[in-house]
Amino acid sequence: MKNSYKIVIIDDDELAVDNLVFELKSYQQFNMEGIAKNGAMGKKLIFKTMPDLVFLDVELPDMQGPELLNLIRNEITWNMQVVFYTAYNKYMLDAIRESAFDYLLKPIDKSELSNMMKRFVEKVEEQQQLQTVPFHILLRSLSPLEQTIIIPSPTNDLQFLRPENVGFFKYNSDRKQWEAYLNNTAAPIAIRKNIAADQILASSPSFIQIHQSYIININYLIMIKDKKCVFYPPFDNVRDLQISKLYLKKLQEKFLML
């Protein structure tokens, strides 16, 4: 049975929308979930329908397409691809910078659309196959010299990280997913929703759980003070790494072994 995919269009150009909708009718695997005429409406539509594929016009009445993508990027918790399309090819560089899946010019060319839709399905199927591999096995098999962590981004790009780049993991209860805090970036990296704490712990002997919501890289730990972890820079300003009673003994034993 073939997968089905949800599509939304965000564009105020009615003629362009009508043409695109007409062309998309021939793709049986894709279902049109809605159309928005500006960025604000587009944002609401995206979070309401959680589409797999978004056709996003570069120039909207209230904002530009790349601006909308930046606004929602860190809030997208599912696999979603974005295709920019416009009548002006001067925006191609912006599309590349914003990690768009593809870029199409108006009016939509049938062959270009067909090639793009084919690549989209291939990419999604490839990601689904990747997700069937046990997480800890995947981590340990990627590099013969060093373990590597694969973290899919909200837009389904893959980030390859070394364990030593991760200071700690925090569970985001609102989004119901773990997030990795790195030593080279301020913003956390969201981890695929179906990854559990045990799978993260299995990826490196340096990772140890200190709380239901925290997993730390013990190599950054300086001391345990008032049942909290004190870290080396750049994590020395982190104050909320509380150690729960359940995990305190294990952490002390691990810390003393170093």
Secondary structure by P-SEA (a helix, b strand, c coil): cbbbbbbbbbcccaaaaaaaaaaaccccccccccccccaaaaaaaaaaccccccccccccccccaaaaaaacccccccbbbbbbbcccccaaaaaaaacccccccccccaaaaaaaaaaaaaaaaaaaaaaaccaaaaaacccccbbbbbbbcccbbbbbbccccccbbbbcccccbbbbbbccccbbbbccccccaaaaaacccccccccccccccccccccccccccccccccccccccccccccaaaaaaaaaac
